[in-house]
Amino acid sequence: MATQDDVRRIALSLPEVSEGDDRFGFSVLTKGKAKGIAWVWLERLEPKKARVPQPAVLAVRTASVGDRDELIAAEPDIYFTEPHYNGYPAVLVRLAAIDVHELEELLTDAWRCQAPKALVKAFDAG
């Protein structure tokens, strides 16, 4: 079982990652622009109403929609999606269902697909 503290610790251990000021989310700096790697899921509880943060669920960037769909097919108790993410490469993760090691792999993969290539290369070399 993973927690938001685990997410924070893992995400901030990756190069050039920072935590957002306005909500629970993490980005890597790429060409002067912050690119999201993981953020709290904002669930729409009622149509036409504002989305509500659900701290038990994390949205995590994936390399592709296909990668997202593979994760969901392999472990639907951990991973899922919703219509808001149709066509977007991110997967929703139930923190209570994922172990910390798997979360670390998932966040590192998210970082890899958003970080500058030179930063990834330096990370792999170090």
N, CA, C and O atoms as a DFTB+ gen file, in Angstrom:
504 C
 N C O
     1  1       0.844      -1.182       0.000
     2  2       0.000       0.000       0.000
     3  2       0.889       1.244       0.000
     4  3       1.806       1.364       0.812
     5  1       0.608       2.155      -0.910
     6  2       1.367       3.405      -0.999
     7  2       0.528       4.560      -0.459
     8  3      -0.697       4.477      -0.372
     9  1       1.212       5.623      -0.106
    10  2       0.550       6.815       0.423
    11  2       1.004       8.038      -0.371
    12  3       1.909       7.953      -1.200
    13  1       0.363       9.173      -0.107
    14  2       0.818      10.409      -0.735
    15  2       2.233      10.761      -0.288
    16  3       2.991      11.355      -1.055
    17  1       2.593      10.408       0.927
    18  2       3.969      10.644       1.385
    19  2       4.967       9.859       0.533
    20  3       6.042      10.364       0.212
    21  1       4.609       8.613       0.165
    22  2       5.463       7.816      -0.721
    23  2       5.574       8.482      -2.090
    24  3       6.661       8.566      -2.662
    25  1       4.446       8.952      -2.606
    26  2       4.443       9.628      -3.906
    27  2       5.378      10.828      -3.851
    28  3       6.220      11.000      -4.732
    29  1       5.240      11.639      -2.844
    30  2       6.069      12.845      -2.693
    31  2       7.554      12.476      -2.615
    32  3       8.378      13.065      -3.315
    33  1       7.889      11.517      -1.778
    34  2       9.287      11.114      -1.596
    35  2       9.886      10.615      -2.908
    36  3      10.995      11.004      -3.274
    37  1       9.158       9.758      -3.613
    38  2       9.660       9.192      -4.869
    39  2       9.773      10.274      -5.940
    40  3      10.807      10.399      -6.596
    41  1       8.723      11.042      -6.113
    42  2       8.715      12.062      -7.169
    43  2       9.826      13.077      -6.960
    44  3      10.534      13.425      -7.905
    45  1       9.985      13.556      -5.733
    46  2      10.984      14.586      -5.477
    47  2      12.409      14.045      -5.501
    48  3      13.360      14.827      -5.498
    49  1      12.577      12.722      -5.524
    50  2      13.909      12.133      -5.656
    51  2      14.385      12.128      -7.108
    52  3      15.562      11.884      -7.377
    53  1      13.473      12.397      -8.043
    54  2      13.826      12.408      -9.467
    55  2      14.348      13.787      -9.861
    56  3      13.862      14.798      -9.354
    57  1      15.337      13.839     -10.763
    58  2      15.940      15.120     -11.141
    59  2      14.945      16.129     -11.708
    60  3      14.079      15.794     -12.517
    61  1      15.097      17.374     -11.258
    62  2      14.339      18.519     -11.769
    63  2      12.829      18.443     -11.505
    64  3      12.055      19.132     -12.169
    65  1      12.409      17.622     -10.553
    66  2      10.986      17.511     -10.230
    67  2      10.658      18.464      -9.093
    68  3      11.412      18.601      -8.130
    69  1       9.515      19.117      -9.230
    70  2       9.032      19.996      -8.168
    71  2       7.563      19.705      -7.893
    72  3       6.842      19.173      -8.739
    73  1       7.143      20.067      -6.692
    74  2       5.748      19.895      -6.301
    75  2       4.984      21.176      -6.590
    76  3       5.505      22.274      -6.394
    77  1       3.764      21.037      -7.051
    78  2       2.925      22.191      -7.334
    79  2       2.536      22.936      -6.075
    80  3       2.519      22.371      -4.981
    81  1       2.223      24.210      -6.239
    82  2       1.830      25.046      -5.107
    83  2       0.325      24.984      -4.838
    84  3      -0.119      25.150      -3.702
    85  1      -0.449      24.745      -5.892
    86  2      -1.902      24.859      -5.775
    87  2      -2.616      23.563      -5.427
    88  3      -3.733      23.591      -4.911
    89  1      -1.981      22.421      -5.706
    90  2      -2.585      21.128      -5.364
    91  2      -1.504      20.062      -5.386
    92  3      -0.371      20.331      -5.787
    93  1      -1.842      18.867      -4.961
    94  2      -0.889      17.761      -4.916
    95  2      -0.588      17.313      -6.338
    96  3      -1.414      16.665      -6.981
    97  1       0.596      17.661      -6.824
    98  2       1.005      17.292      -8.168
    99  2       2.485      17.554      -8.344
   100  3       3.068      18.375      -7.635
   101  1       3.097      16.850      -9.297
   102  2       4.535      16.920      -9.498
   103  2       4.834      17.063     -10.980
   104  3       4.196      16.438     -11.827
   105  1       5.832      17.911     -11.275
   106  2       6.212      18.197     -12.652
   107  2       7.720      18.185     -12.779
   108  3       8.449      18.399     -11.810
   109  1       8.175      17.927     -14.006
   110  2       9.590      18.027     -14.332
   111  2       9.760      19.220     -15.264
   112  3       8.921      19.467     -16.131
   113  1      10.836      19.948     -15.081
   114  2      11.097      21.126     -15.898
   115  2      11.732      20.701     -17.219
   116  3      12.779      20.054     -17.237
   117  1      11.086      21.074     -18.324
   118  2      11.551      20.751     -19.666
   119  2      11.497      22.006     -20.518
   120  3      10.421      22.537     -20.790
   121  1      12.673      22.481     -20.943
   122  2      12.762      23.688     -21.767
   123  2      12.025      24.860     -21.119
   124  3      11.307      25.602     -21.789
   125  1      12.210      25.013     -19.826
   126  2      11.605      26.115     -19.105
   127  2      10.127      25.950     -18.805
   128  3       9.502      26.857     -18.256
   129  1       9.556      24.798     -19.159
   130  2       8.132      24.554     -18.942
   131  2       7.956      23.338     -18.031
   132  3       8.640      22.328     -18.196
   133  1       7.038      23.441     -17.074
   134  2       6.749      22.322     -16.184
   135  2       5.818      21.335     -16.891
   136  3       4.753      21.710     -17.380
   137  1       6.236      20.069     -16.936
   138  2       5.422      19.015     -17.530
   139  2       5.029      18.030     -16.444
   140  3       5.887      17.465     -15.767
   141  1       3.727      17.826     -16.279
   142  2       3.216      16.987     -15.210
   143  2       3.581      15.528     -15.352
   144  3       3.518      14.953     -16.439
   145  1       3.967      14.934     -14.221
   146  2       4.207      13.496     -14.205
   147  2       3.183      12.775     -13.333
   148  3       2.863      11.614     -13.585
   149  1       2.668      13.452     -12.314
   150  2       1.662      12.838     -11.435
   151  2       0.915      13.934     -10.691
   152  3       1.485      14.966     -10.337
   153  1      -0.382      13.688     -10.458
   154  2      -1.218      14.684      -9.782
   155  2      -2.419      13.990      -9.158
   156  3      -2.806      12.897      -9.571
   157  1      -3.002      14.638      -8.160
   158  2      -4.179      14.091      -7.509
   159  2      -5.333      14.047      -8.522
   160  3      -5.503      14.961      -9.328
   161  1      -6.111      12.977      -8.462
   162  2      -7.258      12.845      -9.364
   163  2      -8.345      13.809      -8.926
   164  3      -8.704      13.880      -7.751
   165  1      -8.853      14.538      -9.884
   166  2      -9.995      15.421      -9.646
   167  2     -11.232      14.743     -10.230
   168  3     -11.414      14.687     -11.446
   169  1     -12.067      14.236      -9.346
   170  2     -13.253      13.478      -9.747
   171  2     -14.458      14.403      -9.876
   172  3     -14.676      15.285      -9.045
   173  1     -15.232      14.184     -10.929
   174  2     -16.477      14.931     -11.075
   175  2     -17.581      14.097     -10.421
   176  3     -17.982      13.058     -10.946
   177  1     -18.059      14.562      -9.284
   178  2     -19.089      13.837      -8.540
   179  2     -20.485      14.134      -9.073
   180  3     -21.370      13.279      -9.035
   181  1     -20.672      15.357      -9.572
   182  2     -21.976      15.751     -10.121
   183  2     -21.755      16.460     -11.450
   184  3     -20.832      17.263     -11.587
   185  1     -22.613      16.158     -12.438
   186  2     -22.467      16.836     -13.728
   187  2     -22.515      18.355     -13.572
   188  3     -23.292      18.893     -12.782
   189  1     -21.679      19.019     -14.334
   190  2     -21.626      20.485     -14.387
   191  2     -21.172      21.136     -13.083
   192  3     -21.261      22.354     -12.930
   193  1     -20.687      20.328     -12.149
   194  2     -20.134      20.854     -10.901
   195  2     -18.611      20.735     -10.964
   196  3     -18.071      19.988     -11.781
   197  1     -17.938      21.466     -10.109
   198  2     -16.478      21.426     -10.059
   199  2     -15.991      20.032      -9.680
   200  3     -16.650      19.305      -8.936
   201  1     -14.826      19.678     -10.208
   202  2     -14.194      18.412      -9.850
   203  2     -13.654      18.512      -8.425
   204  3     -13.293      19.593      -7.959
   205  1     -13.605      17.377      -7.747
   206  2     -13.210      17.317      -6.345
   207  2     -11.954      16.449      -6.216
   208  3     -11.925      15.334      -6.736
   209  1     -10.909      16.947      -5.526
   210  2      -9.706      16.130      -5.336
   211  2     -10.022      14.856      -4.561
   212  3     -10.725      14.879      -3.550
   213  1      -9.486      13.744      -5.060
   214  2      -9.627      12.444      -4.402
   215  2      -8.233      11.964      -4.016
   216  3      -7.567      11.323      -4.829
   217  1      -7.774      12.252      -2.808
   218  2      -6.390      11.963      -2.426
   219  2      -6.015      10.485      -2.434
   220  3      -4.829      10.160      -2.390
   221  1      -6.979       9.593      -2.489
   222  2      -6.676       8.165      -2.537
   223  2      -6.324       7.692      -3.937
   224  3      -5.932       6.540      -4.125
   225  1      -6.462       8.581      -4.928
   226  2      -6.201       8.217      -6.326
   227  2      -5.228       9.219      -6.933
   228  3      -5.373      10.431      -6.771
   229  1      -4.242       8.687      -7.630
   230  2      -3.226       9.487      -8.287
   231  2      -3.337       9.305      -9.798
   232  3      -3.462       8.179     -10.280
   233  1      -3.291      10.393     -10.538
   234  2      -3.193      10.325     -11.995
   235  2      -1.714      10.364     -12.345
   236  3      -0.975      11.205     -11.833
   237  1      -1.279       9.458     -13.213
   238  2       0.138       9.360     -13.565
   239  2       0.273       9.324     -15.076
   240  3      -0.425       8.573     -15.757
   241  1       1.172      10.138     -15.588
   242  2       1.438      10.218     -17.025
   243  2       2.014       8.893     -17.498
   244  3       2.838       8.288     -16.812
   245  1       1.581       8.442     -18.670
   246  2       2.141       7.255     -19.308
   247  2       2.730       7.673     -20.655
   248  3       2.444       8.759     -21.158
   249  1       3.546       6.807     -21.224
   250  2       4.183       7.129     -22.501
   251  2       3.165       7.190     -23.637
   252  3       3.345       7.929     -24.605
   253  1       2.092       6.403     -23.509
   254  2       1.070       6.374     -24.561
   255  2      -0.251       5.888     -23.977
   256  3      -0.300       5.357     -22.868
   257  1      -1.304       6.077     -24.737
   258  2      -2.616       5.543     -24.343
   259  2      -2.555       4.015     -24.329
   260  3      -3.185       3.373     -23.489
   261  1      -1.801       3.441     -25.255
   262  2      -1.630       1.989     -25.289
   263  2      -0.984       1.451     -24.021
   264  3      -1.401       0.423     -23.489
   265  1       0.046       2.161     -23.538
   266  2       0.682       1.759     -22.277
   267  2      -0.310       1.832     -21.122
   268  3      -0.354       0.943     -20.272
   269  1      -1.105       2.900     -21.099
   270  2      -2.133       3.044     -20.060
   271  2      -3.092       1.855     -20.104
   272  3      -3.384       1.241     -19.078
   273  1      -3.573       1.542     -21.298
   274  2      -4.536       0.455     -21.444
   275  2      -3.951      -0.903     -21.046
   276  3      -4.662      -1.752     -20.510
   277  1      -2.663      -1.106     -21.307
   278  2      -2.001      -2.346     -20.890
   279  2      -1.957      -2.461     -19.368
   280  3      -2.197      -3.536     -18.817
   281  1      -1.652      -1.361     -18.694
   282  2      -1.639      -1.375     -17.227
   283  2      -3.014      -1.730     -16.675
   284  3      -3.129      -2.544     -15.759
   285  1      -4.049      -1.122     -17.231
   286  2      -5.417      -1.378     -16.763
   287  2      -5.806      -2.827     -16.997
   288  3      -6.395      -3.466     -16.124
   289  1      -5.477      -3.350     -18.183
   290  2      -5.821      -4.739     -18.511
   291  2      -5.085      -5.728     -17.603
   292  3      -5.645      -6.751     -17.211
   293  1      -3.834      -5.418     -17.273
   294  2      -3.029      -6.329     -16.449
   295  2      -3.434      -6.308     -14.977
   296  3      -3.428      -7.349     -14.319
   297  1      -3.787      -5.120     -14.452
   298  2      -4.087      -4.996     -13.022
   299  2      -5.235      -4.016     -12.786
   300  3      -5.012      -2.910     -12.296
   301  1      -6.467      -4.417     -13.134
   302  2      -7.606      -3.502     -12.999
   303  2      -7.955      -3.138     -11.549
   304  3      -8.686      -2.176     -11.314
   305  1      -7.444      -3.892     -10.589
   306  2      -7.682      -3.528      -9.191
   307  2      -6.828      -2.324      -8.765
   308  3      -7.156      -1.623      -7.808
   309  1      -5.735      -2.103      -9.489
   310  2      -4.833      -0.988      -9.190
   311  2      -5.105       0.190     -10.111
   312  3      -5.214       1.331      -9.662
   313  1      -5.213      -0.099     -11.412
   314  2      -5.283       0.943     -12.437
   315  2      -6.670       1.038     -13.055
   316  3      -7.356       0.030     -13.227
   317  1      -7.079       2.272     -13.391
   318  2      -8.337       2.480     -14.088
   319  2      -8.276       3.815     -14.818
   320  3      -7.278       4.532     -14.735
   321  1      -9.336       4.140     -15.525
   322  2      -9.430       5.420     -16.199
   323  2     -10.867       5.902     -16.114
   324  3     -11.725       5.234     -15.538
   325  1     -11.115       7.047     -16.684
   326  2     -12.467       7.614     -16.741
   327  2     -12.581       8.374     -18.064
   328  3     -11.564       8.641     -18.704
   329  1     -13.790       8.723     -18.481
   330  2     -13.966       9.406     -19.765
   331  2     -13.138      10.687     -19.922
   332  3     -12.733      11.016     -21.038
   333  1     -12.881      11.408     -18.843
   334  2     -12.086      12.635     -18.912
   335  2     -10.707      12.377     -19.526
   336  3     -10.140      13.263     -20.166
   337  1     -10.168      11.174     -19.337
   338  2      -8.836      10.829     -19.830
   339  2      -8.863      10.078     -21.165
   340  3      -7.833       9.561     -21.598
   341  1     -10.007      10.013     -21.813
   342  2     -10.072       9.380     -23.134
   343  2      -9.097      10.066     -24.081
   344  3      -9.127      11.286     -24.239
   345  1      -8.240       9.282     -24.704
   346  2      -7.282       9.821     -25.654
   347  2      -6.079      10.495     -25.031
   348  3      -5.228      11.012     -25.756
   349  1      -5.978      10.509     -23.710
   350  2      -4.866      11.165     -23.025
   351  2      -4.003      10.107     -22.328
   352  3      -4.538       9.217     -21.666
   353  1      -2.695      10.192     -22.466
   354  2      -1.809       9.178     -21.884
   355  2      -1.566       9.371     -20.384
   356  3      -0.510       9.853     -19.973
   357  1      -2.533       8.996     -19.596
   358  2      -2.399       9.009     -18.133
   359  2      -3.299       7.918     -17.571
   360  3      -4.358       7.618     -18.123
   361  1      -2.862       7.335     -16.473
   362  2      -3.629       6.277     -15.822
   363  2      -3.954       6.716     -14.398
   364  3      -3.180       7.433     -13.765
   365  1      -5.098       6.279     -13.908
   366  2      -5.494       6.544     -12.524
   367  2      -5.073       5.349     -11.669
   368  3      -5.263       4.195     -12.052
   369  1      -4.496       5.653     -10.498
   370  2      -3.904       4.623      -9.642
   371  2      -4.516       4.689      -8.253
   372  3      -4.514       5.740      -7.612
   373  1      -5.034       3.572      -7.799
   374  2      -5.541       3.464      -6.430
   375  2      -4.338       3.264      -5.506
   376  3      -3.721       2.198      -5.510
   377  1      -4.008       4.279      -4.722
   378  2      -2.808       4.200      -3.882
   379  2      -2.872       3.047      -2.886
   380  3      -1.848       2.425      -2.605
   381  1      -4.027       2.756      -2.360
   382  2      -4.152       1.666      -1.384
   383  2      -3.890       0.298      -1.999
   384  3      -3.648      -0.667      -1.273
   385  1      -3.934       0.198      -3.328
   386  2      -3.791      -1.096      -3.995
   387  2      -2.403      -1.323      -4.591
   388  3      -2.086      -2.444      -4.987
   389  1      -1.577      -0.289      -4.664
   390  2      -0.273      -0.432      -5.310
   391  2       0.830      -0.505      -4.258
   392  3       0.787       0.205      -3.254
   393  1       1.824      -1.373      -4.496
   394  2       2.931      -1.402      -3.544
   395  2       3.945      -0.323      -3.918
   396  3       3.967       0.150      -5.054
   397  1       4.761       0.050      -2.981
   398  2       5.660       1.186      -3.139
   399  2       6.665       0.952      -4.269
   400  3       6.992       1.882      -5.005
   401  1       7.151      -0.270      -4.409
   402  2       8.113      -0.571      -5.479
   403  2       7.488      -0.354      -6.859
   404  3       8.110       0.241      -7.739
   405  1       6.274      -0.830      -7.040
   406  2       5.589      -0.637      -8.324
   407  2       5.293       0.840      -8.570
   408  3       5.395       1.318      -9.699
   409  1       4.930       1.555      -7.518
   410  2       4.701       2.993      -7.640
   411  2       5.981       3.703      -8.070
   412  3       5.941       4.599      -8.913
   413  1       7.107       3.310      -7.499
   414  2       8.384       3.920      -7.870
   415  2       8.683       3.700      -9.360
   416  3       9.114       4.623     -10.051
   417  1       8.455       2.493      -9.842
   418  2       8.656       2.211     -11.271
   419  2       7.721       3.056     -12.131
   420  3       8.139       3.606     -13.151
   421  1       6.480       3.160     -11.729
   422  2       5.486       3.920     -12.481
   423  2       5.854       5.405     -12.539
   424  3       5.785       6.015     -13.606
   425  1       6.241       5.988     -11.411
   426  2       6.603       7.402     -11.381
   427  2       7.895       7.664     -12.157
   428  3       8.025       8.696     -12.815
   429  1       8.831       6.748     -12.082
   430  2      10.070       6.902     -12.846
   431  2       9.783       6.839     -14.337
   432  3      10.354       7.612     -15.107
   433  1       8.913       5.936     -14.755
   434  2       8.524       5.868     -16.172
   435  2       7.820       7.145     -16.604
   436  3       8.044       7.634     -17.712
   437  1       6.966       7.690     -15.734
   438  2       6.282       8.948     -16.052
   439  2       7.301      10.069     -16.215
   440  3       7.203      10.879     -17.137
   441  1       8.265      10.108     -15.329
   442  2       9.329      11.109     -15.408
   443  2      10.092      10.960     -16.722
   444  3      10.364      11.949     -17.403
   445  1      10.435       9.724     -17.073
   446  2      11.193       9.466     -18.307
   447  2      10.476       9.986     -19.549
   448  3      11.125      10.488     -20.467
   449  1       9.169       9.876     -19.592
   450  2       8.458      10.306     -20.806
   451  2       8.252      11.814     -20.855
   452  3       7.860      12.340     -21.896
   453  1       8.505      12.521     -19.762
   454  2       8.325      13.972     -19.723
   455  2       9.644      14.748     -19.614
   456  3       9.711      15.904     -20.032
   457  1      10.665      14.143     -19.073
   458  2      11.939      14.827     -18.845
   459  2      12.706      15.008     -20.157
   460  3      12.509      14.249     -21.106
   461  1      13.580      16.015     -20.205
   462  2      14.432      16.192     -21.387
   463  2      15.324      14.960     -21.595
   464  3      15.769      14.334     -20.632
   465  1      15.573      14.630     -22.846
   466  2      16.368      13.432     -23.156
   467  2      17.749      13.466     -22.506
   468  3      18.231      12.446     -22.014
   469  1      18.382      14.632     -22.505
   470  2      19.715      14.740     -21.906
   471  2      19.663      14.454     -20.401
   472  3      20.589      13.852     -19.856
   473  1      18.606      14.875     -19.736
   474  2      18.453      14.621     -18.300
   475  2      18.243      13.137     -18.034
   476  3      18.802      12.592     -17.082
   477  1      17.444      12.484     -18.864
   478  2      17.222      11.046     -18.739
   479  2      18.535      10.293     -18.949
   480  3      18.847       9.354     -18.219
   481  1      19.293      10.716     -19.952
   482  2      20.581      10.072     -20.249
   483  2      21.534      10.217     -19.068
   484  3      22.203       9.256     -18.687
   485  1      21.599      11.415     -18.486
   486  2      22.465      11.638     -17.321
   487  2      22.002      10.809     -16.122
   488  3      22.826      10.277     -15.378
   489  1      20.695      10.703     -15.937
   490  2      20.112       9.915     -14.844
   491  2      20.518       8.444     -15.012
   492  3      20.938       7.793     -14.055
   493  1      20.386       7.936     -16.236
   494  2      20.723       6.528     -16.505
   495  2      22.213       6.258     -16.322
   496  3      22.600       5.168     -15.900
   497  1      23.048       7.244     -16.637
   498  2      24.502       7.079     -16.519
   499  2      24.963       7.153     -15.075
   500  3      25.992       6.582     -14.714
   501  1      24.198       7.859     -14.249
   502  2      24.623       8.094     -12.859
   503  2      24.102       7.071     -11.931
   504  3      24.371       7.131     -10.732
